[in-house]
Amino acid sequence: NQHSAKANKMKVETPQILWNNEADEKGRNAPLLSIDMIESGIATHASTKHYSHVLVTAGNATTINLWKVSFEQEQISANPSSTPVGQQQRQDSSALGSRNSIFQKQTRPLNKVDYMLSLTRHDVAVNAVAFSPDGLHLATAGDSGNIVIWSVPVHKRGNNNGRHFWSTLAKENELTVRIVSTHCEGIVDISWSSDSKRFAVGTIDSCLLIYEDKNYAANACSPETHQKESEWQKVFRNAEHGAFVQGVAYDPLGVYIASMGSDRTVRVFPRKTPPKSKKKVLRPSNTGGTTGSGTNAMQRTVTPPQDHQRLVARILTEA
């Protein structure tokens, strides 16, 4: 039959399944709540070298797990024009099926996920994890309201290679740990600024908080040899949401911060208050003639609406 012929052509692979935590007494695993990945370390195969990745997972448990992920790199023909079109299409379709796939048989050791270690400073569920863009910090937070900042040690950050320390991590105590207390209830989301100088968090008691590294400027002056450990201070707090702040996002240009809440609103805040324009905008007067009384009365000129619109457009364009 036609259906049986199609069934004979079906290929089945057993995916690589790894559990984030051990099952409870009822045999159930805690759900995952947050995940992030960073490029770190080198994966070598024969003469090919490429970056590997470190994956962090957290959920409704007190532990945070780190995993090393290796993706197989596809070999690209040096002279693709010499390959027949049909053969090239079959190679491309095969590459699409296997490229960047972590679900594979155990006979392909290059595409795999390996457990590294667990971080255990939290005592309640962890809701959010996020690597900083420069790879030097990992921020984790949960129901306790505290933020734990796991940082690459200062002496391991030279030459902008701090992000590759994560792939060599073997013990929790190899990281520098700072606990930042928000004095708020549980934290739901974390977002880093693109320069890794600040991060924003949203809490379940309607707060948006932003923290800044006090020693960022000193370390930025000598990126090859960082001198000081990062110290985090609160620089902004907003509690205008009427319910949980369920998501926060930092503008890649560092100008705006956005937050969304379960009150079905999105709020956008500028990082700095825009300076007031020194140019005066002409406004049409409703009445002509003089205002006030006595000899010091000033004459007000009525600006035609068409000229007023053109003046305003020109002033805004120049500003």
C-alpha positions in Angstrom: 0.0 0.0 0.0 1.0 3.6 -0.5 0.8 4.3 3.2 3.0 1.4 4.1 5.6 2.5 1.5 5.7 6.0 3.1 6.0 4.4 6.6 9.0 2.4 5.5 10.8 5.6 4.5 10.3 7.3 7.8 13.5 7.8 9.9 13.2 7.9 13.7 15.9 9.2 15.9 16.1 9.1 19.7 16.6 12.7 21.0 19.1 13.4 23.7 16.9 14.2 26.8 18.5 15.7 29.9 16.5 16.6 33.0 17.1 19.9 34.7 16.5 18.4 38.2 15.7 15.2 39.9 12.0 14.1 40.2 10.1 14.6 43.4 8.4 11.9 45.4 5.6 11.7 42.8 8.0 11.3 40.0 7.5 14.8 38.5 10.2 17.1 37.4 10.0 20.8 38.2 9.1 23.0 35.3 11.8 25.2 33.6 11.2 29.0 34.1 14.2 30.6 32.4 17.1 29.8 30.1 20.0 31.6 28.6 23.1 30.8 26.5 26.6 32.3 26.0 29.4 31.6 23.5 32.3 30.3 25.6 35.3 28.1 25.0 36.6 26.2 21.9 35.3 22.9 20.5 37.9 21.0 18.5 37.3 18.3 15.9 40.2 17.1 13.8 41.6 20.3 12.2 38.4 22.3 12.8 38.0 24.7 15.7 35.0 26.6 16.6 33.3 28.2 19.6 31.2 26.1 22.0 28.4 27.4 24.2 27.4 27.4 27.9 23.7 27.0 28.6 22.1 28.0 32.0 18.7 26.7 33.0 16.6 27.4 36.1 13.1 26.6 37.2 10.8 25.8 40.1 13.8 24.5 42.1 16.6 26.0 44.1 19.5 24.9 41.9 20.8 26.5 38.7 22.4 24.1 36.2 25.1 24.9 33.7 25.5 22.8 30.5 28.2 22.8 27.8 26.7 22.7 24.3 28.7 21.7 21.2 27.4 22.2 17.7 28.9 20.4 14.7 30.2 22.8 12.1 29.3 21.9 8.5 32.1 21.4 6.0 31.6 23.8 3.0 33.1 22.9 -0.4 35.9 25.1 -1.4 34.7 25.1 -5.0 30.9 24.9 -4.9 30.6 25.5 -8.7 32.3 22.2 -9.4 29.5 20.3 -7.6 26.5 19.2 -9.7 23.3 21.1 -9.0 21.3 18.0 -7.9 24.1 16.8 -5.6 24.5 20.3 -4.1 20.8 20.5 -3.4 20.9 17.2 -1.6 23.9 18.3 0.5 22.1 21.6 1.4 18.9 19.7 2.4 21.0 17.3 4.5 22.9 20.2 6.1 19.6 21.9 7.0 18.5 18.8 8.7 21.6 18.4 10.9 22.9 22.0 11.3 22.8 23.3 14.9 20.7 20.3 16.0 21.2 19.0 19.6 18.6 16.2 19.1 20.7 13.4 17.6 21.8 9.8 18.2 24.5 9.2 20.6 26.8 8.0 17.8 27.4 11.7 16.8 29.4 13.1 19.7 29.9 16.6 18.3 26.3 17.7 18.7 25.7 17.2 22.3 24.8 18.7 25.7 27.0 17.9 28.7 26.1 18.7 32.3 28.8 20.9 33.9 27.8 21.8 37.5 25.0 23.3 39.6 24.9 26.7 41.4 23.2 26.5 44.8 23.1 29.9 46.5 19.3 30.2 46.1 16.9 28.8 48.7 13.6 29.2 46.7 12.5 28.9 43.1 14.6 30.8 40.5 12.5 32.7 37.9 15.0 34.5 35.8 18.6 34.0 34.6 20.6 36.2 32.2 24.2 36.4 31.1 25.6 39.9 30.6 26.5 40.7 27.0 30.2 41.0 27.8 30.1 37.5 29.3 31.5 38.6 32.7 28.4 38.2 34.8 25.4 35.9 35.3 22.4 37.4 37.1 19.9 35.1 38.7 16.8 35.9 40.7 13.6 34.4 42.0 10.9 34.4 44.7 13.2 35.6 47.5 13.5 39.1 45.9 17.3 38.9 46.0 19.6 39.0 42.9 22.6 36.8 42.9 25.4 38.1 40.6 27.9 35.3 39.6 31.0 37.0 38.1 34.2 35.9 36.4 37.1 36.7 38.8 39.0 39.9 38.1 42.2 38.1 37.3 40.4 36.0 34.6 39.0 38.9 32.7 42.1 40.1 30.8 42.1 40.7 27.0 38.3 40.6 26.9 38.4 36.8 27.3 36.4 36.6 30.5 33.4 35.0 28.7 35.5 31.9 27.9 36.0 31.2 31.6 32.5 29.7 31.9 33.4 26.7 29.7 36.3 25.8 32.1 34.2 26.2 35.2 34.4 23.2 37.5 33.3 24.4 41.0 30.9 27.0 42.2 33.5 28.6 44.4 35.6 29.6 41.4 33.1 32.4 40.7 32.8 35.7 42.5 29.4 36.0 44.1 27.5 39.1 45.2 24.0 39.1 46.6 22.0 42.3 45.8 18.9 42.8 48.0 16.0 44.6 46.3 13.8 44.9 49.4 11.0 43.8 47.1 9.0 40.7 46.6 9.8 38.0 44.0 11.6 38.9 40.8 10.1 37.8 37.5 12.5 39.0 34.7 16.0 40.4 34.2 17.4 42.4 31.2 21.0 43.7 30.7 22.1 46.9 29.0 24.2 46.3 25.8 27.3 47.6 27.6 26.8 45.3 30.6 27.0 48.4 32.9 23.4 48.1 34.1 20.6 45.6 34.4 16.8 46.0 35.0 14.5 43.7 37.0 10.8 43.5 37.3 9.1 42.3 40.5 5.7 40.9 41.5 5.0 44.0 43.7 4.8 46.3 40.7 8.4 47.6 40.8 10.9 48.2 38.0 14.4 48.5 39.3 17.7 49.3 37.6 21.1 48.6 39.1 24.5 49.9 37.9 28.1 48.8 38.4 29.9 51.5 40.4 33.3 50.3 39.2 32.4 50.0 35.5 34.2 53.2 34.4 37.4 52.3 36.3 37.5 48.8 34.7 36.6 50.2 31.2 39.7 52.4 31.3 41.9 49.3 31.5 40.0 46.4 29.9 43.1 44.3 29.6 43.6 44.3 33.4 40.5 44.8 35.4 41.3 46.2 38.8 38.1 46.2 40.8 35.3 43.8 41.5 31.9 44.9 40.3 29.7 46.6 42.9 26.0 47.1 42.2 23.9 50.0 43.3 20.3 50.9 42.7 19.9 54.0 40.4 16.3 53.8 39.4 13.0 52.7 40.9 9.5 52.9 39.5 6.2 51.5 40.9 3.6 52.8 38.5 2.4 49.5 37.4 -0.8 48.3 39.0 0.2 44.7 39.1 3.1 42.3 38.5 5.9 43.5 36.3 6.2 40.4 34.1 8.8 41.6 31.6 11.5 44.2 31.3 13.7 45.1 28.2 16.7 47.4 27.8 17.0 49.4 24.6 20.1 48.2 22.6 21.2 51.8 22.3 20.8 52.3 26.1 18.3 55.2 25.8 15.0 53.6 26.9 13.8 50.9 29.3 10.4 49.2 28.7 8.4 47.2 31.2 5.1 45.3 30.8 2.8 44.2 33.6 -0.2 42.0 34.2 -2.2 45.3 34.3 -2.1 45.1 30.5 0.1 48.1 30.1 3.6 48.7 28.7 5.6 51.6 30.1 8.6 53.1 28.4 11.1 55.2 30.4 14.0 57.3 29.0 17.3 56.6 30.7 17.9 60.4 30.9 15.5 63.3 31.0 15.7 65.0 27.6 17.2 68.5 27.9 14.8 71.4 27.4 15.1 73.1 24.1 16.4 76.7 24.2 14.4 77.6 21.1 11.1 79.4 21.6 8.1 78.0 19.8 5.8 80.7 18.5 2.2 80.3 19.5 -0.7 82.1 17.8 -2.6 84.6 19.9 -6.4 84.4 20.1 -6.7 88.2 20.5 -4.8 91.1 19.0 -4.2 94.6 20.3 -2.7 95.3 23.7 -2.7 93.4 26.9 -2.4 94.8 30.4 -3.0 98.4 31.3 -1.1 101.6 31.5 1.8 102.9 29.5 3.8 99.6 29.9 1.4 97.5 28.0 3.0 95.3 25.4 1.8 94.8 21.9 1.2 91.1 20.9 1.4 90.1 17.3 -1.0 87.6 15.8 0.9 85.0 13.7 -1.2 83.6 10.8 -1.8 79.8 11.2 0.0 78.9 8.0 3.1 80.8 8.9 3.0 79.4 12.5 2.9 75.8 11.2 5.9 76.4 9.0 7.9 78.1 11.8 7.1 75.2 14.2 8.1 72.6 11.6 11.4 74.4 10.9 12.3 74.8 14.6 11.5 71.2 15.3 13.7 70.1 12.3 16.6 72.2 13.5 16.2 70.9 17.1 
